[in-house]
């Protein structure tokens, strides 16, 4: 288990709170749908006009909305990556094998307590595919120090290259790389570029109620979560301290979703948001507000 400082306040999010679908603004809806269906194994849930939603057979994971004359900007806040959590090593191995079969560039990485690979979609949105592997070891982020150790006590930097050949031994002879992702797959976490980490923590921890799992000042990042998970949100300033929000004509994050297990859990957070004076809008997706870096956040009951 990951250890973390005692940062619990008089309030915390309901422990069953999770991250839900991620909404992206895209320049070419057709190309993006093709990528998420073929390379990612997602199922198209619906398509209406210039918008579409995809995910597992039961769960929506991403929503895409096309707008005209968009471009990719650097040096701005927004999405670093969204992370799709697979139920086990075998299902992640199938997803990775599909990427290799289609020659989609990706970077398999061993974080010890998770196995993962990183890639970008055709418009540069960062994606992580991962599964949990706590039996292999753990990492801590305490007093600004990040440390990873294997279960046998060996130290790791937590970013080792994954032994792909060994990992593919999780595959079975009849596994098909064109099979859709399993229904248990869900959004595991979202990692954001922000302009200032203490400011972001004041919002996500001090107002919304996520627990701080660690703040690694040397790496310019922090993690927050609900229910003791290693992280539901990653926060970093890798685009620069004080980075501005993306312009209106940028591809990328529209908003991500925080899913609450019941109305009372949501109401507690909304009361703190209102007390803080932060404005929000009621949308068909839920309550939409923005963090201090102008990253969109939708609060809803799952």
N, C-alpha and C positions, 0 to 999 in steps of 0.2 A: 504493500500500500504506500501511496505517496504521503509523506509527512508535510505539514504546513504549519505556519505560525498560528497562534490563537487569535484569530481576527474576527471571530463571530461577534455580531453586534446584538442589540436587544431584539433585532429582527433578522431573519434570513428568509430567502425564498423557500417555498415548499420543496422538500427534498425530491419530489417526483417531477419537478420542473425540468424541461428539456429544450433543446434547440430544435426548431421546426424548419419548414421550407425556406429556401433562399430565393429571392427575386432579383433577376438581373435585367438590365437594359442592354439590348443587343442590336448590332447593326444589320445582321442577316439572319432572320428567324429560320429560314429553310435550312441553311448550313448548320446552325446550332442544333436544331432538332435532329438532323441526320447524325451529327457527332454524338449526341447524348443517347440516341437509340443504338447506333452501331458500335461505337467505341466504348460506351459506358454500360450498355445493356439495360438502359432505362426504358420504361414503357410510356408511350404517349397517352396521357389521361384525357386531355381535351385540347382543342385548338379553335380559337374564335378570333377572327380578324387577324390582328398583328400580335396576338398573345397565345401562349401555349403553356401547359404544365406537364411535367414528366416525373416519373418516380418508379416505385415498385408496383406490383400489381394491386397493392392496397394503399400505399402511402405516397403522397406527393412530396417530392424532394426539392425540385426547382421549378420556378416559374420564369418564363422568358417573355419580354415585351420588346418588340422592334420599334425603333424610332429612326428617323432619317438623318443622314449626314453626321454620323457619330464617329468618334475617334478615341484611341487609347491614350491616356495621359499618364505620365510618371511624375513622381514627386508630390503626389496628392494622397489624401486619406482615402479610405474605402476598403475594398476586399483584398486581403492577402491570399487566403484560400478558404473554401468551405471543405469540410471533411466528412466523407461518407463512411459510416461505420458498418462493416460486414460482420455477420454473426460468428464467424470462425475462420480459421486459417485456410481451409479448403475453398471456401467461397471467395476469399480474397485472392487466392492463387488462381482461380478461374478468371477473375476479373483482370488480374495481371497478365495471364496467358493471352487473353483477348487483345490486350494492348500490344503485346509483343507480336501476335499474329498479324495485326493490322499495321504494324510498324509505327505505332504511336509513341513518340518519345516520352519516356518517363524515368523516374529516378527512384528505384527501390532502396529503402532505407530501413535500418534496424534501430529503433528507439529503445530496445530491450523490452520494455513493458508494453510496447505496441510494435507491430510490423506494418509497414506502410510503403506506399509509392506516391510520388508527386508528379503532377503533369499540369499542363494548361489546356483549356479548351481553345478552339480556333480564334477566339477574340482576346486571348490573354488572361482569362479569368483563372486564378489558381485553384487547383483541386487536389485534395489528399484522399486516397483510399486507404483504409486501415482496418485492422482487427486488434482486439486486446490480447496481450500475451503476458499477464502479470506473473505467471509461473516462471518466466525467464529472468525476472529481476524487477527492480523498481528504481524510481528516481525521486530525488528530493529537491525542493527549491525553498531554502530557508535562509533568512537573514541575507538575502541577496546572492547566495551561493547555490549554484546548480550542480548536482552530482548524480551520476547514474552508476548503479552497480548490478552486475549479474547475480543470479541467485547463489552462486558459489563464492561471492565476495569480490570477484574481479571488477576493477574499475572500467568504465566506458565513458566516452564523451557523449554517448547517447545519440550519435549521428553516424553510426557505422554503416557501411554498405551492406545491404541485405544479401545473404548467400542465396541467390535466386535458384540455383540448381537444387540446393537442399530444400528450399521452401516449396518448390514444385513437386516434391515427393508427397505433399499433401493431396495432390490430384489423384483421382481414380481413373481407371482406363476408359470408362464410359462418360467421363465429364466432357461437356461440349462448350467450347468457348463462345458459341453464339446463343447460349442459353440466357434468358433474362436474369437480372439480379434477384436474389431471393426476397420474399416478402418481409423477412425480418430486418432487412437492411434499413438503416435510418440515418438521419443527419446526426453526426456525433458531436461536432463542434464547429465553430466559425472563428477564424483568426482575422483580426482587423488591423489596418493601419490607422493609427490615431495621431493627433498632433502633440499630445502630452499625456504621459502615463498617469501621474498623480491625478490629473484632471479627469481622465477616463475612469480611474478607480473611484473617485468621488461620485461619479455617475452610476457606474455599474454595481459598485459595492454600497456606497453611501446612500443612494436613493433607491435603485431597483432592489438591492438586497442580495446579490450574488456574494458568495464568500470568497475572500482572497486566498488562493492556493499558493501564491508566491509571487514575488516581484524581484526579478533578476536585473538589477540596475546595470551590471556589466554588459548584459546582452540587450538592454533597452527593451525589455518585454515583461509582461505580467500575465498571470492566468487567474481566472475566476470561474466559479462553478456553483452548482446547487447539489445538495445531497452528498457532498464529499467526493464527487467525480473529479478526476485529475484536472480536466478543464472543459468547460462548455464554451468559453470564450478565451481566445488569445488576443493580447493587445500589444502592439509594438510601434516604435517610432522609426522604423527602418527607412521610411521615405523622408525622414528629416524631422527634427524637432520644430514644431510650429507649422507643419505642412498644411497647406490650404485644402479645402474640400475640392473635389473634381468639378470642372465646369459643367454647365447644363448639357453640353453636347458630348459627354463622356460615356463610353461603354462601361459596364461594370455594375456594382451593387446598387440596387434600388432600396432594398431593405432585407433584413433577416428576421426570422420569427422566434419569439420565445413562447413556448407552449406550457400553459398551466394546467394542472390536473382538474381544477374545479373553479367555479366563479369566485368563491371566497378568497382563494389564493391570489387570483388576479385583482380582486377589489382591494386587498391590502396594499398591493404595489401601486395601483392607481391613486389611492389616497396619499401615498408618499410623493408621487409625481405631482399631484395637484398642490400639496403643501409646499413643494419646492418652487412652484410657479412655472414649471416647464409646460409648454403648450403641447397639445396633441390633437389629432383629428380622428374621428370615428370613420373607418373605411369598411368596405365589405370584407376585408381580410382580418380586421381587428383594429385595435388602437395604435395609430401610427405616431411615433415621436422620433426625435433625433438626438443622438448623443452630442457632446460638445464639439466633436470633430465632424458633425453633420452626417454620420452614418445612420441610416434609417433602421428603426427597430419597431417591429409590430408585436404587440402583446395580445394574446388571445387564449381562450380556453380550448384545449385540444379536442 
